[in-house]
Amino acid sequence: MAPSPRPAPEQGTLPLPPPVIPRRPVYFVWPPRVEHRESLDLLGAEIARIDALVAHVGARLKADRARLTSAAAADLIVEVEGAKEPLTLEDWRAKLEAAAEKFATKNRAELLEAGRKSFDTNHARFGWKDSRAALEPLPDFDEDGNDKILKALLKELRAHLQKTADFADGGARFVEVKLSWRKDELLKAHADGELTTAILKKTGFTIRDETEEFYVKPQEQRDLKSQSAEKPK
């Protein structure tokens, strides 16, 4: 019987596994058992077939993922008339928000009704929301703050563990200890007056005061095709 033709691969994918990788199992015993050297050899061939097939499918997935990632990246680019170069949708959205914030801030008194901090248009809600005070790292530190203090504390803890972990010789080395700043407690202690700003800065943090943040929240999308945007004057 002539072998059935192999289906053509879909566009953008690798070819199907070559004939050297059988599509069907070469070991058909269930449950698997080995009774002699020949069956052991056949079992080894089946494991080799599985590994080769998994590797090939993995290569296909990697190639398809790269193709889809490239296509998705192209879909997230927009060309705006007047811009020197294409923009990512993220950058374009940020510029739109900045323009909206500039206009809304300038005309805030006219746009907001008494007692409100937001206003609605046909397609979005614009407004300001309160941002609570929070810790933020000082310029010389990352988000984990000053780790020199933590390392000094960790050294003392390890020395204490070395004395108390007597379940084995040098038992402290089997125990992992990690230290980090409890930012919520630092913030609360500062708010309660237990920590001054100067002491707080020793931990590598400072206080970001309460502020207002401008936001744009799109409303449920309507049929935008029937509406044309007017160019700003």
C-alpha positions as CSV (number, residue, x, y, z in Angstrom):
1,M,0.0,0.0,0.0
2,A,1.4,3.4,-1.0
3,P,1.9,5.8,2.0
4,S,-0.7,8.5,2.3
5,P,0.6,11.9,1.3
6,R,1.7,14.1,4.2
7,P,-0.4,17.3,4.6
8,A,1.3,20.5,3.7
9,P,2.3,22.6,6.7
10,E,0.4,25.8,7.5
11,Q,2.0,29.0,6.4
12,G,4.5,30.4,8.9
13,T,5.1,27.0,10.7
14,L,7.9,24.5,10.4
15,P,7.3,21.4,8.3
16,L,5.8,18.4,10.0
17,P,8.2,15.9,11.6
18,P,10.3,14.1,9.0
19,P,9.6,10.4,8.3
20,V,12.5,9.4,10.6
21,I,10.3,10.3,13.5
22,P,7.3,7.9,13.4
23,R,4.0,9.5,14.1
24,R,2.7,6.3,15.9
25,P,4.3,4.5,18.8
26,V,6.8,1.8,18.0
27,Y,6.2,0.1,21.3
28,F,2.6,-1.1,21.7
29,V,2.7,-3.1,25.0
30,W,0.3,-1.8,27.7
31,P,1.0,-1.7,30.5
32,P,4.7,-1.4,29.6
33,R,6.8,-4.4,30.5
34,V,10.1,-5.8,29.5
35,E,10.6,-9.6,29.1
36,H,13.8,-9.8,27.0
37,R,16.6,-7.7,25.4
38,E,14.7,-7.2,22.2
39,S,11.7,-5.6,23.9
40,L,14.0,-3.5,26.0
41,D,15.6,-2.2,22.8
42,L,12.2,-1.5,21.3
43,L,11.2,0.4,24.4
44,G,14.4,2.5,24.1
45,A,13.4,3.3,20.5
46,E,10.0,4.5,21.7
47,I,11.6,6.8,24.3
48,A,13.9,8.2,21.5
49,R,10.9,8.7,19.3
50,I,9.1,10.6,22.1
51,D,12.1,12.9,22.8
52,A,12.6,13.7,19.1
53,L,9.0,14.5,18.6
54,V,8.8,16.7,21.7
55,A,11.9,18.6,20.5
56,H,10.4,19.1,17.0
57,V,7.1,20.3,18.4
58,G,9.0,22.6,20.7
59,A,10.8,24.1,17.8
60,R,7.5,24.6,15.9
61,L,6.1,26.4,19.0
62,K,9.1,28.6,19.3
63,A,9.0,29.6,15.6
64,D,5.2,30.2,15.7
65,R,5.6,32.2,18.9
66,A,8.2,34.4,17.2
67,R,6.0,34.9,14.2
68,L,3.0,35.8,16.4
69,T,5.0,38.1,18.5
70,S,6.3,40.0,15.5
71,A,2.8,40.3,14.1
72,A,1.4,41.5,17.4
73,A,4.2,44.1,17.7
74,A,3.2,45.4,14.2
75,D,-0.4,45.7,15.3
76,L,0.6,47.8,18.3
77,I,2.2,50.5,16.1
78,V,0.3,53.5,14.8
79,E,1.2,56.2,12.3
80,V,-0.2,59.6,13.2
81,E,-0.3,62.3,10.7
82,G,2.3,64.9,11.5
83,A,4.5,62.6,13.7
84,K,8.0,62.2,12.6
85,E,7.9,58.4,13.1
86,P,5.4,55.7,14.0
87,L,4.5,55.4,17.7
88,T,3.6,52.4,19.8
89,L,0.0,52.5,21.0
90,E,1.4,52.8,24.6
91,D,3.3,56.0,23.7
92,W,0.4,57.4,21.7
93,R,-2.0,56.8,24.6
94,A,0.4,58.6,27.0
95,K,0.6,61.6,24.7
96,L,-3.2,61.7,24.4
97,E,-3.5,61.6,28.2
98,A,-0.9,64.3,28.6
99,A,-2.9,66.6,26.1
100,A,-6.1,65.8,28.0
101,E,-4.6,66.6,31.3
102,K,-3.2,69.9,30.1
103,F,-6.6,71.0,28.8
104,A,-8.5,69.7,31.8
105,T,-6.2,71.3,34.3
106,K,-6.4,74.7,32.5
107,N,-10.2,74.5,32.3
108,R,-10.9,72.6,35.6
109,A,-13.3,75.1,37.1
110,E,-15.5,75.0,34.0
111,L,-15.4,71.3,33.5
112,L,-16.2,70.1,37.0
113,E,-19.5,70.4,38.7
114,A,-19.5,71.5,42.3
115,G,-18.3,68.8,44.6
116,R,-17.1,66.5,41.8
117,K,-13.6,65.6,40.7
118,S,-14.4,64.1,37.4
119,F,-16.5,64.7,34.3
120,D,-17.8,62.6,31.5
121,T,-17.8,62.9,27.7
122,N,-19.4,60.5,25.2
123,H,-16.5,58.1,25.3
124,A,-14.5,58.6,28.5
125,R,-14.5,59.8,32.0
126,F,-11.7,62.4,32.9
127,G,-10.8,63.3,36.4
128,W,-8.5,63.4,39.3
129,K,-8.1,60.8,42.1
130,D,-6.3,61.1,45.4
131,S,-3.0,59.3,45.7
132,R,-2.2,58.4,49.3
133,A,1.1,59.1,50.8
134,A,3.6,56.3,50.1
135,L,7.2,55.4,50.5
136,E,9.5,55.8,47.6
137,P,13.2,55.0,47.4
138,L,15.8,57.8,47.5
139,P,17.7,58.4,44.3
140,D,20.7,56.4,45.5
141,F,18.6,53.3,46.3
142,D,16.3,50.8,44.5
143,E,12.9,49.8,45.6
144,D,14.3,47.6,48.3
145,G,15.8,50.6,50.2
146,N,19.1,50.6,52.1
147,D,20.3,47.0,52.3
148,K,23.5,47.9,54.2
149,I,21.5,48.1,57.5
150,L,19.7,44.8,56.6
151,K,23.0,43.1,55.9
152,A,24.4,44.2,59.3
153,L,21.3,42.8,61.0
154,L,21.5,39.6,59.0
155,K,25.1,39.1,60.1
156,E,24.1,39.4,63.8
157,L,21.2,37.0,63.3
158,R,23.5,34.4,61.7
159,A,25.9,34.7,64.6
160,H,23.0,34.1,67.0
161,L,21.8,31.2,64.9
162,Q,25.2,29.7,64.9
163,K,25.0,29.5,68.7
164,T,21.4,28.2,68.9
165,A,21.1,25.9,65.9
166,D,22.6,22.9,67.8
167,F,20.8,20.2,65.8
168,A,24.0,19.7,63.7
169,D,27.5,21.0,63.6
170,G,27.4,24.5,62.0
171,G,23.6,24.1,61.7
172,A,23.1,27.8,60.9
173,R,24.3,27.2,57.3
174,F,21.3,25.0,56.7
175,V,18.9,27.8,57.5
176,E,18.0,30.5,55.0
177,V,17.3,33.9,56.4
178,K,16.1,36.9,54.4
179,L,15.4,40.4,55.6
180,S,13.4,43.2,54.0
181,W,11.9,46.4,55.0
182,R,8.2,46.4,56.1
183,K,7.2,49.4,54.1
184,D,3.7,49.6,55.6
185,E,5.2,49.7,59.1
186,L,7.7,52.3,58.2
187,L,5.0,54.5,56.6
188,K,2.7,54.1,59.6
189,A,5.5,54.8,62.1
190,H,6.3,58.0,60.2
191,A,2.7,59.0,60.1
192,D,2.4,58.4,63.9
193,G,5.5,60.5,64.6
194,E,7.6,57.5,65.8
195,L,10.1,58.0,62.9
196,T,11.4,61.3,61.8
197,T,12.0,61.9,58.1
198,A,15.7,62.0,58.8
199,I,15.7,58.5,60.4
200,L,13.4,57.2,57.7
201,K,15.9,58.3,55.0
202,K,18.5,56.1,56.7
203,T,16.4,53.1,55.5
204,G,16.7,54.4,52.0
205,F,13.2,55.8,51.7
206,T,11.4,59.1,51.8
207,I,7.7,60.0,51.8
208,R,5.8,60.8,48.7
209,D,3.1,63.2,49.8
210,E,-0.6,62.8,49.0
211,T,-1.2,64.1,45.5
212,E,-3.9,64.1,42.9
213,E,-3.4,62.0,39.8
214,F,-5.2,62.7,36.5
215,Y,-6.8,59.7,34.9
216,V,-8.8,58.8,31.8
217,K,-11.2,55.9,32.0
218,P,-12.8,54.9,28.7
219,Q,-16.6,54.3,28.8
220,E,-18.2,51.3,27.2
221,Q,-17.2,51.5,23.5
222,R,-19.9,52.6,21.1
223,D,-19.9,52.5,17.3
224,L,-17.0,54.7,16.5
225,K,-17.2,54.0,12.8
226,S,-20.2,56.2,12.4
227,Q,-18.4,59.2,14.0
228,S,-15.5,61.1,12.5
229,A,-13.1,62.9,14.8
230,E,-12.7,66.6,14.0
231,K,-9.2,67.9,13.8
232,P,-8.4,70.3,16.7
233,K,-8.4,73.9,15.7
